[in-house]
């Protein structure tokens, strides 16, 4: 009888773990979709900034060290 109880307990634990794995998988999918949207938005903003800089003639001088250093 004890073996049957242990088997049932293990089956219950496995069922909970399967549910948790499914929930975590859905969370990962949702987060990846959000990352993809943010990457697309970043790319669009970066392209727009580059375009505006080109329109106004801005030239990036980089991170030059000031002459007094």
N, C-alpha and C positions, 0 to 999 in steps of 0.2 A: 504494500500500500504506500509506503514511503517513497518508493521509486516513482509511482504514478503521480504523487503530489509534487515531486521534484520536476518531473517532466512537464506538468501543467504550469508550474512556476516559471520554468525556462521558456515555455511557449508564450506566456504572458510577457515576459521580459523581451523576447524577440519581437513580439507584436509592437510593443512600445518603441523599441529601437527602430523598427521599420518606419513607424509613423514619424519619429524624430528625424530620421534620415531624409524622408520625403519633404518634411517641413524645411530642413536645412537646404535641400536641393532647390526648393522654390525660392528661398531667400537668396541663394547664390545667383539664380537666374535673374531675379529682380534687380539685384545689385549690378550684375553685368550689363543689363539693359540701361540702368541709370548711368553707369560709367560710359557706355557707348554714346548716350545722349549728351553727356557732359563733354566728351571728346569732340563730338561733332560741333557743339556750340563753341568750344574753345577754338577749334580750327576756323570756324566762320568769323569769330571775333579777331583772331590773329590775321586772317586774310584781309579783313576790313581795315585793321590798323595799318597793315603794310600798304594797302591801297591808298589810304589817306596820307600816309607819310610820303609816298611817291608823288601824290598830287601836289603836296605843298613843298616838295623838294627837300624834305628832311633827310639828312644823312647821319646814320648812327656812327658816332665816333668810337664806340666801344667803351670800355672802362679804362680810359687813359689815366695814368697817374699824373696828378698835377705837377707842374714844373718845380715846385718847392720841395718835393720829396726826393 
